[in-house]
Amino acid sequence: MLILVLVLFSLFYLFQINRMTYALVMQKEIPEEKHPKIFRTINVLITILLVSFYVEVSLAM
């Protein structure tokens, strides 16, 4: 049950972060060729954050 909740939360959180990143990229008028690198970097960092959160929660139980 905990895994399902964490997966759903993670998907929602990643979607929201990507929306905010897109808004920032458009507002700052960053060139199109830099968009993939920015999104990749942010997605990797957020994924690391979510995995570490999962490990912390799993070990606490």
VOPAGU-2260 file (C-alpha; in pm, 1 decimal, decimal comma):
REM VOPAGU-2260
SITE   aa  ch    i         X         Y         Z
SITE  MET   A    0       0,0       0,0       0,0
SITE  LEU   A    1     281,3     238,3      92,2
SITE  ILE   A    2     455,9     176,1    -238,5
SITE  LEU   A    3     141,3     260,0    -435,4
SITE  VAL   A    4      93,4     586,6    -246,6
SITE  LEU   A    5     458,1     682,6    -295,2
SITE  VAL   A    6     447,0     603,0    -667,5
SITE  LEU   A    7     133,2     810,5    -717,8
SITE  PHE   A    8     277,5    1097,4    -515,2
SITE  SER   A    9     604,6    1075,4    -710,3
SITE  LEU   A   10     431,3    1087,0   -1047,8
SITE  PHE   A   11     220,7    1384,1    -944,4
SITE  TYR   A   12     524,5    1562,9    -796,9
SITE  LEU   A   13     738,6    1499,9   -1105,9
SITE  PHE   A   14     458,5    1626,1   -1331,7
SITE  GLN   A   15     424,5    1945,9   -1125,7
SITE  ILE   A   16     800,3    2007,3   -1125,7
SITE  ASN   A   17     807,0    1965,5   -1503,9
SITE  ARG   A   18     519,8    2213,6   -1540,3
SITE  MET   A   19     701,8    2469,4   -1327,5
SITE  THR   A   20    1026,7    2409,4   -1517,2
SITE  TYR   A   21     848,5    2463,8   -1847,1
SITE  ALA   A   22     699,5    2789,4   -1719,5
SITE  LEU   A   23    1043,0    2905,5   -1603,0
SITE  VAL   A   24    1206,3    2815,2   -1935,4
SITE  MET   A   25     940,4    3007,2   -2125,7
SITE  GLN   A   26     952,9    3307,7   -1893,6
SITE  LYS   A   27    1333,1    3334,7   -1908,6
SITE  GLU   A   28    1328,8    3276,8   -2286,9
SITE  ILE   A   29    1592,9    3003,0   -2273,0
SITE  PRO   A   30    1690,2    2876,9   -2621,9
SITE  GLU   A   31    1516,9    2561,4   -2746,3
SITE  GLU   A   32    1841,7    2363,7   -2776,3
SITE  LYS   A   33    1899,4    2391,1   -2400,1
SITE  HIS   A   34    1554,5    2265,0   -2300,1
SITE  PRO   A   35    1633,0    1889,0   -2307,4
SITE  LYS   A   36    1941,7    1932,9   -2091,4
SITE  ILE   A   37    1753,5    2143,2   -1836,0
SITE  PHE   A   38    1462,2    1898,4   -1813,3
SITE  ARG   A   39    1694,5    1596,8   -1795,7
SITE  THR   A   40    1899,8    1751,1   -1514,7
SITE  ILE   A   41    1596,2    1849,3   -1310,0
SITE  ASN   A   42    1424,5    1512,7   -1363,0
SITE  VAL   A   43    1736,0    1319,9   -1256,0
SITE  LEU   A   44    1775,8    1533,6    -943,9
SITE  ILE   A   45    1408,6    1499,3    -849,2
SITE  THR   A   46    1424,0    1123,1    -909,0
SITE  ILE   A   47    1724,8    1097,5    -676,7
SITE  LEU   A   48    1532,9    1297,4    -417,4
SITE  LEU   A   49    1227,0    1071,1    -445,7
SITE  VAL   A   50    1432,7     750,3    -428,5
SITE  SER   A   51    1615,7     872,6    -119,1
SITE  PHE   A   52    1278,3     961,3      35,8
SITE  TYR   A   53    1151,2     610,7     -37,9
SITE  VAL   A   54    1461,2     452,1     116,8
SITE  GLU   A   55    1427,6     669,8     426,4
SITE  VAL   A   56    1060,3     583,5     469,1
SITE  SER   A   57    1124,4     212,4     408,2
SITE  LEU   A   58    1402,6     197,0     666,2
SITE  ALA   A   59    1198,5     385,9     923,5
SITE  MET   A   60     929,9     113,6     924,5
